[in-house]
């Protein structure tokens, strides 16, 4: 098995939706996680707003309009095809018109 990292992107943030919508969203995420729970390495966490971009020249806050990452999950899968099939079920793709999941293979060291 190989390790893959899902990084979630989109515009909708927890502060943008009601408590009822948040509960519905979380229920969808938990149901989705249940579809691959045996492959889960780390369920991850959402990211707070106000991330920083660090370069050799500067440190700057990543503005919301630059599509910052919203969170992550780490899974085991046999290959990129299996990982992307799992990612296709992500609720962020349904609940956020600009939602996306980037899938990265974590190479062994």
N, C-alpha and C positions, 0 to 999 in steps of 0.2 A: 504494500500500500504506500501511496505517496501522500504528502501533506499539502493541503490547499488552503489558502486564505481568501475568504470572501470579504471585500470591502464595499460597503453600501454607500450610495450617493443619492441625493435628491434634494428637493427644496423644502418639503414638509418637515417641521420640527415639532417636538412634543408640545411646546408652548403655542403652536398654531391650531391645536385641536382640542375639543372638549374632553372632559373626563370620560364620558360615555364612548366617544370615538376612540380614545386611548385604550379603553378596556377591550373594545372590539378589535383594535389593531393588535394588542398584545395576545388576545386569544388566537388570532390568525398566525402570529409568529410562533406561538407555542405548538399549534397544530402542525405547522410546517416543520419545526424542529423535530417533532415526533416522527416525521416520515423518514428521517435519517439519523435518529438518535444513536444507533450503534456505530455510526461513522463520526460522530461529534468528538472532537478533541477539546475544544474550548468554545462554549456558546457565545462568548464575546460580551461586549457591552456597547451601548450607544456612546458616541463621542459628544462632549460639550461643545457649544459654539465657541468661537474665539480661538481656533487653532492657530499655530504659528508656523511660518515657513522660514527655515534657517538656511542661509547660504553663507559662503565665505565672506560675502560683502555686507550682509544685512540680516536682520530679523524683522519680520513683518507679520501682522495679523492677517489671516486668510479671511477676506470678506465673504459674507454669505452669497453674494452674487458670483463668486468664483467657483461654485459647486464644490464646497468642502465635503470630505468624507463624513458619514453619519455614524459609522460603527463597523464592527467586524465580527466574523465567526471563523473558526479554524476546523477543518474536517479532514478525515482520511478518505481517499478514493483511489481506485485503481489507475485512473488516468484523467486527463483534462476533460475528455468527453463526459465521463461520469460526473465529474465535479460541476461542469456547466449544466448538465441535465438537472442536478439537484438545485443549482442556483436559479434555474428557470421558474421554480415554484415559490420564490421569495415574495412575501406579501408587499414588499416595497415596490415591486414592479406593477402591482395592481392599485395600491393606495396612493401613489405619488406619480403624477403625470410625467415627471422628469426623473423618476426612480431608475436606478441602474445598479447592477452588481458587477464589480470587477473581480475576476477570479485569477489569483496568482498561485503558481506552484512554488512551494517553499522547498528549496533544494537542500539536500542533506549536506552536512559539513563534516 
